[in-house]
């Protein structure tokens, strides 16, 4: 495969690990994605599906996969740089972050901006996530969303 590598040198949240947590702390996924390698999108979805196998009611993990796909695709297509995905399952909540290394902030496009089907991923995130946002992170930014388990 080789398109998604665990990045052990990236700082982790306290109690987190690379890959799936087997010890203390929340189950977590951490992957570094090669730039413009869109095969990574389906690989991240599979890893997230495994992480969320016993999380939330039916359909909630599907929503998480969809939103993660949108953020990962945006990072790989619009930045031409590597990206880093983290997902952490906490008590009743999932948080997914996609970090890229471009400072340009994404913008939510409205339906009135033409008939183009591209550029609507953040509309999905805005509509389906319980919370979401963008924050500056060193060189680049993090786009994140949270879903409640229930």
Secondary structure in CASP SS format (residue, H / E / C, confidence):
PFRMAT SS
TARGET T0000
AUTHOR 0000-0000-0000
METHOD secondary structure of the structure
MODEL  1
X C 1.00
X C 1.00
X C 1.00
X E 1.00
X E 1.00
X C 1.00
X C 1.00
X C 1.00
X C 1.00
X C 1.00
X C 1.00
X C 1.00
X C 1.00
X C 1.00
X C 1.00
X C 1.00
X C 1.00
X C 1.00
X C 1.00
X C 1.00
X C 1.00
X C 1.00
X C 1.00
X C 1.00
X C 1.00
X C 1.00
X C 1.00
X E 1.00
X E 1.00
X E 1.00
X E 1.00
X E 1.00
X E 1.00
X C 1.00
X C 1.00
X C 1.00
X C 1.00
X C 1.00
X H 1.00
X H 1.00
X H 1.00
X H 1.00
X H 1.00
X H 1.00
X H 1.00
X H 1.00
X H 1.00
X H 1.00
X H 1.00
X H 1.00
X H 1.00
X C 1.00
X C 1.00
X C 1.00
X C 1.00
X C 1.00
X C 1.00
X C 1.00
X C 1.00
X H 1.00
X H 1.00
X H 1.00
X H 1.00
X H 1.00
X H 1.00
X H 1.00
X H 1.00
X H 1.00
X H 1.00
X H 1.00
X H 1.00
X H 1.00
X H 1.00
X H 1.00
X H 1.00
X H 1.00
X H 1.00
X H 1.00
X H 1.00
X C 1.00
X C 1.00
X C 1.00
X E 1.00
X E 1.00
X E 1.00
X E 1.00
X E 1.00
X E 1.00
X E 1.00
X E 1.00
X C 1.00
X C 1.00
X E 1.00
X E 1.00
X E 1.00
X E 1.00
X E 1.00
X E 1.00
X E 1.00
X E 1.00
X C 1.00
X C 1.00
X C 1.00
X C 1.00
X C 1.00
X C 1.00
X C 1.00
X C 1.00
X C 1.00
X C 1.00
X H 1.00
X H 1.00
X H 1.00
X C 1.00
X C 1.00
X C 1.00
X C 1.00
X C 1.00
X C 1.00
X C 1.00
X H 1.00
X H 1.00
X H 1.00
X H 1.00
X H 1.00
X H 1.00
X H 1.00
X H 1.00
X C 1.00
X C 1.00
X E 1.00
X E 1.00
X E 1.00
X E 1.00
X E 1.00
X E 1.00
X C 1.00
X C 1.00
X C 1.00
X C 1.00
X E 1.00
X E 1.00
X E 1.00
X E 1.00
X E 1.00
X E 1.00
X E 1.00
X E 1.00
X C 1.00
X C 1.00
END
